């Protein structure tokens, strides 16, 4: 579904991502893991065309989207849930969701709202509440729900567990797993290695803007040297 080749991304003069090759097949959950500052979030921003590309190409369903404007990326079926959620705090829960479906017609939006409320019951209960008053986990659910309102076939999640309590992390990832089982293809950025290995089909390890390892979650769990050198752990216990 996504095929990235030789991708170089930069902020200003310096490269942040150095010639990355990465692919995500339809129906997979693929995770990118690595230390802070490795360039993980930048890759997602590159797919959304939110950062300058120096070299390389990005194909989505075989179509080159390298130079597609960011506002057009969503129309192609790609939704991006950024790190930190980025919800509109002063708007209601439902208003945030409606913004996600702003390109849909009224009848479609009604059905999409019901689907999101079916997935995220807490959002239905609090649909008139100010979004900024939600807990961190509820805000993460809102950010994912808003992304789903655009009817994506490919969902990018940037650090969905960040800052959440363990019980809320489980709730969020249970929902991610459910969305995946319904057919969603997912590219996941996750600092929590255990979570990435539990939910992802394949893993890319990113270090200083370069892919240093790729393989299945099962394969990576056995690579103690890789785990220690790039992820700071040898054990997942």
N, C-alpha and C positions, 0 to 999 in steps of 0.2 A: 504493500500500500504506500509506504514511504521509502524512497531510496535516495540516500544522500551520498554524494561522492566528492572527495577532495575539497570539502568545505572549509574555508577560512573566513573567520568573522573577526571584526575589530571594533574597538571603541577608540576613535582618534587614530593616532599613528601606530599603536601597538596591536598586534594580533592577540586575540583571546582564545580562539579556536584554530588549530593548526592542521588543516588537511584531513578532516574527519570523514571516514566512510562508515555509514550506518544504514541499516534497513529494518523495517518493521513489516511483517507479513499480515495480511488480513486475518483478524481473529486472535492475534497475539496480545499479550501484555509484555512489553519490553521495558526494562528499567535501565537507566543510566545512573551509576553511583560513583562516588569519589569524594575527595576532601573538599572543604569549603574553598571557593575560588578556582576550582578546576575548570570551570566553563560550562557546567551542566545546564544552568538556566539560559545561558547564552545560546545554546543549540536550539532550545525551544523558541527563543525569540528570533533566531535565524529562520526557522521554519515559518514563523508568523511574519517574517520580513520586518521586524522591529529594530534590527541592528544591521549596520552596513556589511555587505558581503564583499570580500576581496576576490575570492576564487571559489570554484566549485559549482555544483548543481544540486537542486532539490526537485525530485519528481514525486508527484502524488497521483496514484493510479495511472502512472505512465505519462502524466502531463507535467511539463516543466513549469514550476511555480516560482522559480528563482526571482523573477522580476514582477510578480503579481503584487499589487498594492495590498497593504495589511487589511484594509476594510473589505477586500474581495476574498481574502483567504477563508473567512467564515462561510461565505456563500458556496465554496467548493466542498464543504463538509468537514472542516477542521476547526475544532474549538480548543481554546487555550485557557486553562485555569492557572493564573500566575501565582508565584510565591507570595504569601501574605494576603491571599484572597481577593483584595482590591474590590470589595463591595462598596456600594454607596450608602454610607452610614446613616445619613439623614432621610433616606427614602425607606418606605416600608419593604417588608420581605417580598410581597407580591409585586411591587413596583420594580424591584431589582430583577425578579424573574421575567417580567414583561419586557424589560429592556433586552434580555437575551433573545427574545423572539420577535424583535421589532420588524424583521423583514417578512414575517409570516402574516397570512390573512387572519381575520378575527376568528373564524371558525377553527382554523388550525391552532391558533394560540390557546383557545379554550381547551382543546383536546390535549395539547402539550402541557398545559398547567395541571390538568388532572393526572397526567402520567407522572409528572414531577412530584405532585403531592402524594401520589400513591407510593412512590419510592421513599420520599422524605416526609413522613407523617408529621414530624415536629414542625416543619415549615408550614404545613396546612393549618396547624393549630395556632401558629403565630404569624399568619400571613399579613395581618394589619399592624403588626408590631414594627417599631423602628429597627432597621437591620443592625444598627450599631449597638443595640442593647442585647443582641444574641451572644451566647457564649462563643468561644473560639471554634469549637467543634461544629456548632450550629451555623456559624458563618462559613465554615468550610463546606458544609452541606449546601448552603445557599449558593456559594460560588460554583459548585459542581452542577447544581440544579439550573442555574442561570446559563451555564455552558450547554446543558442538554436542551434548553429551549430553542437553540439554533438548529436542532436536528442534525448533529454531526454524525459522521461515520468513523471519525478518528478524533480521539480525545487526548489532549496533552495535560498532564497533571504535574505541577511543580511543587514538590515538598508538601503533600497533603497532610502529613503527620506533624508538621512543624508547630511546636508550642502547644500541642494538645495533650490532655491527660490520657493515660493508658486505656481507660474504658471508652473514651471518645474516639481514640485512634482505631480501636476494634470496630466501633460502629461505622466509622467512615469507610474503613476498608471492607467491611462486610457489604456495604452498598456498592463500592467499586467492583467487588467480585460479582455482585448481582448484575450490574450494568454490563460487565464483560460477558457473563453467561447469556445475556440477551442479545449478544452479537457485536458489542462495541470493541473496536481495536484501540489499544491504549499505549501511549508512551509516557512512562513514569519517571520523574526525578525523585529520588528518595535518599535522604541521609541515613535513615535507619536500615542498615544492611540486612538485619533479620527480616524485616518486612519485605524488602525487595526480593530476597531469596524465596520467601514464602509465596508471594503472589505472582512473580514474573516468570514467563516461560524462558526468556533469555535475558542476559545481563551484559551491559557494556561497562567497563571500568574506565573512567576518564581521569587523567592526571595532567595538570598543566596544559590543558587544551588538546591533549592527544589521547586516542584510544590505546590503552596499554593491555587490555584483555577483553575478549568477548567469548561467550559460551553460554551453555544452559546454567540455570541456577544450581542444579545438582553438580555440574562440573566445577563451578566456582567454589562451592562449599568445600571441595576437596583440595583446593589450591591454597595450601597454607602460606606459601611464600608470597603469593599475590595478595592474600588477605592481610598479611602482616605488613608488607611493604607499602601498599597503597591504601589500605583501609584501616590500618592500625589495630588489627585484631587477628588472632589465629583461631579463636574459638567462637562459636555461635551460642554456646551454652550460657 
